[in-house]
C-alpha cells in the first residue's frame, strides 16, 4: 500500500526547504548606492530633512537608509565627535 499524504501532511522536497531557510537580501541598485554615498560624504549623520529626501530619491525605506548609514559609519570608522557637532548645531538653531 502506497503512502498518500493527507491534507494535514505537507510533503517537502529539498528545494522547498532551501527556499524557506534562505533569507532574501534586497540589493541596492548602483543609482541608489551613488545617492547614499554622496549623501554620506556630505554628512555621515542624517538629519530628518535629508532622510526624507533620500527616501524619495532612492525609493528605500527610512529604516533601510538609517541602517545603511550606521553600517557605513562603522566601516569607515567615523568618529563620534561628528555626533556632538550635529547636536550642538541643533541646539544653536
C-alpha positions as CSV (number, residue, x, y, z in Angstrom):
1,X,0.0,0.0,0.0
2,X,1.5,3.4,-1.0
3,X,1.6,6.4,1.3
4,X,-0.9,9.0,0.4
5,X,-0.4,12.4,2.1
6,X,-3.5,13.8,3.8
7,X,-4.4,17.4,3.9
8,X,-2.6,17.8,7.2
9,X,0.6,16.3,5.9
10,X,2.9,18.5,4.0
11,X,5.4,16.9,1.6
12,X,8.6,18.9,1.4
13,X,11.3,18.3,-1.0
14,X,14.8,19.8,-0.6
15,X,14.1,22.7,-2.9
16,X,11.2,23.9,-0.8
17,X,13.3,23.7,2.4
18,X,16.2,25.7,0.8
19,X,13.8,28.5,-0.3
20,X,12.2,28.8,3.1
21,X,15.5,28.9,5.0
22,X,17.4,31.3,2.8
23,X,16.7,34.9,3.7
24,X,16.1,37.1,0.7
25,X,18.5,40.0,0.5
26,X,17.4,43.2,-1.1
27,X,20.3,44.6,-3.1
28,X,20.6,48.3,-3.8
29,X,21.0,49.5,-7.3
30,X,24.0,51.4,-8.5
31,X,22.0,54.6,-8.6
32,X,20.7,54.1,-5.0
33,X,24.3,53.4,-3.8
34,X,25.6,56.5,-5.6
35,X,22.9,58.7,-3.9
36,X,23.6,57.1,-0.5
37,X,27.4,57.5,-0.8
38,X,27.1,61.2,-2.0
39,X,24.9,62.0,1.0
40,X,27.2,60.2,3.4
41,X,30.2,62.2,2.1
42,X,28.3,65.4,2.7
43,X,27.2,64.4,6.2
44,X,27.7,61.0,7.8
45,X,24.8,61.6,10.3
46,X,21.4,62.1,8.8
47,X,19.0,64.9,9.7
48,X,15.3,64.4,9.2
49,X,15.1,66.6,6.1
50,X,17.9,64.7,4.3
51,X,16.4,61.4,5.3
52,X,13.1,62.4,3.7
53,X,14.9,63.5,0.5
54,X,16.8,60.2,0.3
55,X,13.6,58.1,0.8
56,X,12.0,59.9,-2.1
57,X,15.0,59.7,-4.4
58,X,16.0,56.1,-3.7
59,X,12.6,54.6,-3.0
60,X,14.1,52.8,0.0
61,X,12.5,52.9,3.4
62,X,13.8,55.1,6.2
63,X,14.9,52.1,8.2
64,X,17.0,50.7,5.3
65,X,18.6,54.1,4.8
66,X,19.3,54.6,8.6
67,X,20.8,51.0,8.7
68,X,23.0,51.7,5.7
69,X,24.3,54.9,7.2
70,X,25.0,53.2,10.5
71,X,26.9,50.3,8.8
72,X,28.8,52.8,6.6
73,X,29.9,54.8,9.7
74,X,31.2,51.6,11.3
75,X,33.0,50.6,8.0
76,X,34.7,54.0,7.7
77,X,35.3,54.5,11.4
78,X,33.5,57.8,11.6
79,X,34.4,59.5,14.9
80,X,31.8,60.2,17.5
81,X,32.9,63.8,17.5
82,X,30.7,64.3,14.5
83,X,27.6,63.5,16.6
84,X,28.4,66.1,19.2
85,X,28.9,68.7,16.4
86,X,25.5,67.9,15.0
87,X,23.9,68.1,18.4
88,X,25.5,71.5,19.0
89,X,24.2,72.7,15.7
90,X,20.6,71.6,16.5
91,X,20.8,73.3,19.9
92,X,22.1,76.6,18.4
93,X,19.2,76.8,15.9
